Structures are given as C-alpha cells and as structure tokens.
Amino acid sequence: MTPPNPDVIVAGSGSDIDAGAPETEYGLSITQVLQGSAAAKAGLKVGDVLVTIAGQRVQSFDEMVAAVSRASGATDVVFLNIDSSKLERMPITPSGGKLGVAVEPTPLK
C-alpha cells in the first residue's frame, strides 16, 4: 500500500471496500480541497465525487495517486458534481503530481 502523501489527506482506502461486492462501483468523495491547489483552481469542491482521472477509474486512494502520478500536463478528470448531480469532465493540471484533495471511497448510485 502506498504510504500517505502529506499533501493529500485520505479518510479510508481501497482496503475499506468489500472486494466481495463487484457489482458496487465506488468513486472518491472529496472531503477537503486545499486552498491554492490544482483542484481548487479547477473549481472542484467538497462533496464532488472523482470517477476517473486520465481515463483511469479511481475507486481507492492508491488508484487516484497512481493515475495522477502517470498524468502529464492537463489531465481529464470526470467527476459527479455535487450541485447538479451530473457527471462533468474538466482538465486539471496537477501541481507537483498532486491534485490537493482529501478523499474517501463512496458508493456510486
């Protein structure tokens, strides 16, 4: 398991998800957006749910870290907008390989 990144706080990890329930899909609910971060500059907010980063499904902290670390330059992020309840896509350029969010796995409905 990847050690926690001091710039990304996580409440929960992939190990919290029941591997015996493959029909349940998870996203990563944003619980904190660090001021001045790439995520803040892009307009992500607490409650939005990350679904994919650079075309890679993210259902755990480790998957998010891997997808962001593989990304170069502006990266497409698909997320569930908490205000509109709609999936949206936006380009985000990670700063120093980080989005600047705290996340926790959440079931997608």
Backbone as CSV, one residue per row, in Angstrom:
resi,resn,N_x,N_y,N_z,CA_x,CA_y,CA_z,C_x,C_y,C_z
1,MET,0.848,-1.181,0.000,0.000,0.000,0.000,0.889,1.237,0.000
2,THR,0.505,2.245,-0.753,1.254,3.477,-0.835,1.142,4.236,0.473
3,PRO,2.260,4.734,1.018,2.168,5.497,2.253,1.412,6.790,2.011
4,PRO,0.765,7.334,3.050,0.003,8.569,2.880,0.899,9.692,2.380
5,ASN,0.364,10.479,1.493,1.052,11.639,0.955,0.705,12.823,1.851
6,PRO,1.681,13.570,2.345,1.364,14.660,3.261,0.527,15.760,2.619
7,ASP,0.500,15.838,1.284,-0.292,16.857,0.615,-1.695,16.370,0.267
8,VAL,-1.950,15.091,0.500,-3.273,14.537,0.223,-3.697,13.750,1.446
9,ILE,-4.765,14.174,2.071,-5.273,13.508,3.262,-6.336,12.533,2.804
10,VAL,-6.340,11.342,3.354,-7.339,10.364,2.939,-8.032,9.786,4.159
11,ALA,-9.340,9.709,4.066,-10.129,9.050,5.106,-10.640,7.769,4.476
12,GLY,-9.978,6.677,4.723,-10.346,5.415,4.105,-9.388,5.099,2.979
13,SER,-9.426,3.873,2.519,-8.566,3.451,1.418,-9.246,2.305,0.708
14,GLY,-8.601,1.797,-0.321,-9.168,0.682,-1.069,-9.446,-0.514,-0.190
15,SER,-8.709,-0.662,0.903,-8.922,-1.803,1.784,-10.251,-1.710,2.522
16,ASP,-10.879,-0.520,2.523,-12.169,-0.357,3.184,-13.327,-0.871,2.336
17,ILE,-13.049,-1.145,1.062,-14.098,-1.560,0.141,-14.184,-3.079,0.133
18,ASP,-15.397,-3.602,0.230,-15.618,-5.042,0.244,-15.328,-5.610,-1.140
19,ALA,-14.251,-6.370,-1.255,-13.858,-6.954,-2.540,-14.861,-8.001,-3.009
20,GLY,-15.723,-8.483,-2.129,-16.704,-9.492,-2.492,-17.957,-8.913,-3.128
21,ALA,-17.987,-7.610,-3.383,-19.171,-6.985,-3.956,-18.821,-6.250,-5.246
22,PRO,-18.458,-6.987,-6.309,-18.008,-6.344,-7.544,-19.086,-5.529,-8.240
23,GLU,-20.371,-5.777,-7.943,-21.428,-5.025,-8.597,-21.530,-3.597,-8.068
24,THR,-20.899,-3.307,-6.950,-20.905,-1.961,-6.401,-19.705,-1.198,-6.920
25,GLU,-19.966,-0.071,-7.569,-18.884,0.771,-8.049,-18.683,1.917,-7.066
26,TYR,-17.429,2.301,-6.912,-17.091,3.369,-5.990,-16.441,4.523,-6.732
27,GLY,-16.591,5.688,-6.168,-15.862,6.875,-6.584,-15.169,7.395,-5.345
28,LEU,-14.503,8.520,-5.478,-13.804,9.117,-4.340,-14.437,10.463,-4.018
29,SER,-15.155,10.503,-2.914,-15.811,11.725,-2.477,-14.765,12.687,-1.919
30,ILE,-14.786,13.912,-2.386,-13.839,14.919,-1.909,-14.314,15.443,-0.565
31,THR,-13.472,15.307,0.456,-13.809,15.767,1.802,-13.088,17.062,2.166
32,GLN,-12.064,17.412,1.384,-11.334,18.660,1.618,-10.618,19.050,0.328
33,VAL,-10.621,20.345,0.027,-9.869,20.888,-1.102,-8.876,21.884,-0.526
34,LEU,-7.588,21.631,-0.755,-6.562,22.505,-0.215,-6.542,23.823,-0.981
35,GLN,-6.527,24.920,-0.233,-6.526,26.251,-0.820,-5.324,26.426,-1.753
36,GLY,-5.561,26.963,-2.944,-4.499,27.206,-3.907,-4.064,25.981,-4.690
37,SER,-4.673,24.828,-4.432,-4.293,23.579,-5.106,-4.829,23.553,-6.534
38,ALA,-4.352,22.578,-7.312,-4.850,22.387,-8.676,-6.359,22.147,-8.670
39,ALA,-6.838,21.380,-7.708,-8.268,21.094,-7.613,-9.065,22.371,-7.314
40,ALA,-8.556,23.196,-6.406,-9.235,24.452,-6.069,-9.276,25.379,-7.278
41,LYS,-8.164,25.482,-7.989,-8.103,26.346,-9.171,-9.064,25.870,-10.260
42,ALA,-9.288,24.560,-10.333,-10.192,23.994,-11.344,-11.661,24.100,-10.929
43,GLY,-11.921,24.362,-9.651,-13.291,24.508,-9.188,-13.895,23.283,-8.543
44,LEU,-13.087,22.233,-8.277,-13.612,21.081,-7.538,-13.940,21.525,-6.122
45,LYS,-14.958,20.904,-5.534,-15.353,21.297,-4.186,-15.724,20.084,-3.334
46,VAL,-15.792,20.320,-2.038,-16.168,19.270,-1.096,-17.528,18.707,-1.511
47,GLY,-17.600,17.384,-1.580,-18.831,16.697,-1.960,-18.811,16.178,-3.384
48,ASP,-18.004,16.812,-4.266,-17.847,16.277,-5.618,-17.229,14.885,-5.499
49,VAL,-17.526,14.016,-6.453,-17.038,12.637,-6.402,-16.191,12.359,-7.642
50,LEU,-14.892,12.082,-7.439,-13.999,11.740,-8.539,-14.361,10.355,-9.058
51,VAL,-14.460,10.217,-10.394,-14.812,8.944,-11.009,-13.644,8.420,-11.849
52,THR,-13.085,9.269,-12.714,-11.910,8.876,-13.493,-10.907,10.016,-13.532
53,ILE,-9.642,9.642,-13.652,-8.551,10.596,-13.837,-7.726,10.066,-14.996
54,ALA,-7.572,10.886,-16.043,-6.828,10.498,-17.245,-7.334,9.170,-17.816
55,GLY,-8.658,8.984,-17.799,-9.258,7.777,-18.349,-9.169,6.563,-17.443
56,GLN,-8.553,6.709,-16.283,-8.367,5.604,-15.337,-9.421,5.700,-14.234
57,ARG,-10.195,4.629,-14.055,-11.183,4.557,-12.982,-10.479,4.705,-11.643
58,VAL,-11.003,5.526,-10.739,-10.414,5.668,-9.402,-11.459,5.315,-8.350
59,GLN,-11.193,4.204,-7.658,-12.101,3.735,-6.615,-11.395,3.638,-5.266
60,SER,-10.106,3.958,-5.247,-9.352,3.920,-3.989,-8.293,5.017,-4.020
61,PHE,-7.778,5.324,-2.864,-6.714,6.319,-2.748,-5.523,5.927,-3.616
62,ASP,-5.120,4.666,-3.555,-3.968,4.197,-4.323,-4.183,4.372,-5.825
63,GLU,-5.394,4.095,-6.310,-5.685,4.273,-7.727,-5.616,5.747,-8.124
64,MET,-6.076,6.634,-7.235,-6.011,8.064,-7.515,-4.552,8.521,-7.607
65,VAL,-3.738,8.121,-6.644,-2.321,8.506,-6.633,-1.629,8.001,-7.900
66,ALA,-1.905,6.753,-8.299,-1.285,6.183,-9.495,-1.706,6.939,-10.751
67,ALA,-2.996,7.248,-10.870,-3.488,7.955,-12.057,-2.906,9.350,-12.153
68,VAL,-2.828,10.059,-11.042,-2.279,11.416,-11.045,-0.783,11.376,-11.334
69,SER,-0.073,10.407,-10.773,1.379,10.348,-10.978,1.734,9.996,-12.420
70,ARG,0.855,9.271,-13.136,1.096,8.931,-14.538,0.739,10.079,-15.475
71,ALA,-0.085,11.000,-14.993,-0.557,12.096,-15.837,0.559,13.102,-16.083
72,SER,0.523,13.702,-17.268,1.470,14.773,-17.560,0.696,15.931,-18.172
73,GLY,0.899,17.101,-17.650,0.170,18.274,-18.135,-1.289,18.222,-17.732
74,ALA,-2.113,18.909,-18.509,-3.547,18.937,-18.224,-4.123,17.533,-18.362
75,THR,-4.878,17.115,-17.381,-5.421,15.769,-17.298,-6.936,15.832,-17.186
76,ASP,-7.646,15.027,-17.990,-9.101,14.984,-17.885,-9.516,14.302,-16.595
77,VAL,-10.398,14.971,-15.857,-10.965,14.410,-14.643,-12.475,14.372,-14.829
78,VAL,-13.071,13.185,-14.628,-14.527,13.057,-14.671,-14.990,12.949,-13.228
79,PHE,-15.986,13.767,-12.886,-16.472,13.775,-11.514,-17.973,14.003,-11.490
80,LEU,-18.590,13.588,-10.398,-20.007,13.828,-10.165,-20.103,15.149,-9.427
81,ASN,-20.717,16.145,-10.069,-20.857,17.473,-9.470,-21.933,17.413,-8.395
82,ILE,-21.575,17.762,-7.183,-22.499,17.674,-6.052,-23.689,18.624,-6.214
83,ASP,-23.472,19.752,-6.879,-24.553,20.733,-7.035,-25.578,20.327,-8.088
84,SER,-25.104,19.795,-9.218,-26.021,19.466,-10.318,-26.370,17.983,-10.389
85,SER,-25.668,17.148,-9.636,-25.842,15.690,-9.672,-25.598,15.122,-11.071
86,LYS,-24.732,15.790,-11.841,-24.405,15.336,-13.189,-22.918,15.058,-13.294
87,LEU,-22.578,14.084,-14.150,-21.169,13.824,-14.430,-20.626,14.963,-15.289
88,GLU,-19.446,15.445,-14.938,-18.788,16.502,-15.691,-17.348,16.092,-15.943
89,ARG,-16.772,16.676,-16.987,-15.372,16.431,-17.324,-14.678,17.780,-17.368
90,MET,-13.484,17.845,-16.773,-12.707,19.075,-16.844,-11.224,18.749,-16.851
91,PRO,-10.435,19.586,-17.516,-8.985,19.386,-17.470,-8.414,20.006,-16.192
92,ILE,-7.537,19.279,-15.539,-6.838,19.772,-14.349,-5.362,19.475,-14.543
93,THR,-4.525,20.435,-14.226,-3.083,20.223,-14.292,-2.578,20.032,-12.872
94,PRO,-2.249,18.784,-12.499,-1.756,18.532,-11.141,-0.508,19.370,-10.848
95,SER,-0.425,19.862,-9.642,0.731,20.653,-9.211,1.666,19.750,-8.425
96,GLY,2.866,19.542,-8.946,3.808,18.653,-8.271,3.301,17.230,-8.181
97,GLY,2.486,16.822,-9.153,1.946,15.462,-9.150,0.807,15.258,-8.170
98,LYS,0.181,16.356,-7.724,-0.895,16.257,-6.728,-2.091,17.095,-7.154
99,LEU,-3.291,16.615,-6.809,-4.499,17.399,-7.039,-4.764,18.351,-5.886
100,GLY,-4.395,17.943,-4.672,-4.643,18.773,-3.492,-6.014,18.556,-2.898
101,VAL,-6.421,17.294,-2.791,-7.722,16.973,-2.203,-7.574,15.869,-1.157
102,ALA,-8.504,15.877,-0.222,-8.682,14.750,0.693,-9.890,13.988,0.181
103,VAL,-9.840,12.667,0.203,-10.918,11.857,-0.374,-11.268,10.680,0.526
104,GLU,-12.468,10.138,0.279,-12.856,8.870,0.888,-13.714,8.111,-0.107
105,PRO,-13.556,6.785,-0.184,-14.373,5.989,-1.118,-15.848,6.127,-0.784
106,THR,-16.667,6.202,-1.823,-18.105,6.305,-1.638,-18.792,5.523,-2.754
107,PRO,-19.855,4.780,-2.443,-20.572,4.045,-3.497,-21.223,5.018,-4.475
108,LEU,-21.164,4.695,-5.755,-21.870,5.489,-6.757,-23.274,4.937,-6.873
109,LYS,-24.233,5.796,-6.985,-25.638,5.363,-7.039,-26.154,5.453,-8.431
